[in-house]
Amino acid sequence: MKVRVSLFATLAVYLPTSATGDTAVLDLPDGATVRDVTTLLGISPDLECVRVVNGRDATLDQRLNEGDALALFPPLAGGRGLPVCAHVSGMFRS
């Protein structure tokens, strides 16, 4: 199955050479999870990041489906104690 994976900021170094910009399309086996993707890309399980599948928070054990969009962000912090929201225009369009 094909899944679109986007890695942002400091995580971009883990993108495969086939990536276009900050996104790569990966061909994964059925039943693959977010953890499988991070392992495939060489991202340490100890590295904290925000995981989003199709615009919703995701766990490492979330199963992925054909056409899903997985985005990984480094931890977000700062500001005046207000909630932080990452917005990527057009990222989840097919």
N, C-alpha and C positions, 0 to 999 in steps of 0.2 A: 504494500500500500504506500501511497505517496503522502508525505506530511511536509508542510512548509515550516521551517524552523528559522526564527530570527533571534540573533544574539546582539545585545546592545552594550555600548560603552566598553568596559574592560573585558567583557565576555567575548567580544568579537574576534579575539585572537584564536578562539577555538573553532571558528567556522572552517569548513573544508575549502580547498582551493576552487572548487566548482561554484562557490557562492557568488551571487550577484548582489553587490552592496552588503547589507547586513542580513541577507536571507539566503538560505539554501533549501532546495527540495531534496528530501531524503527518501529513499526507497526502503521501507521497513517491513519486517514480517508482520503478519496479522497478529494481534494481541500485544504488540509492542507498547511499552509504557514510557512515561516521561523519563524515568530512571534509565531505561534502555538507551534513549537518545543521549542523555548526558554522559553515559558510559561510552557510547560509540564515539562521541566528540572529544573524549578525554578530559571531561570536566570532573574534578575531584568531588566525591560525595560530601566532603567536608566544606566545600565552597558554598557559602550562603548565596542564594539568589531568589528573586521573585519569579515564580513560574505561572504562566498564563496560557490556557488553552481556549481558543475561540473567544477571547475576551473575559474569561472567568478564571479565578484563582484555581490552581491545580496542585495536587500532591505529586510526589515522585512516583507513586504507585498507580496514578491515573492511567487507564488504558487509552490509547489513541486510536482514531478511526481514519479511514481514507479521507483525504482532503482537509484534515484538521490543520490549524495554525497554532504552533507552539512558539511562545516568545519567552525568552529568559532575560531578566534584567539584574544587574548587580543591586545590592541593597540600596534603597533610597533613604536619605536622611537630610536633615537641615530645616531651615525655615523657623517659624515661630511656634512650633508645636502644633501646627495645623496638619490635617491629613495630607499625605502626598499622593498624587495620582499621576501615573504615567499615561500619556496619550500619544498614540502613534497613528497619525492620519492615514487612512486607507489600508492599514496593515491587514485587516481581516476581510478585505474584498476578494472575491474570487475572480 
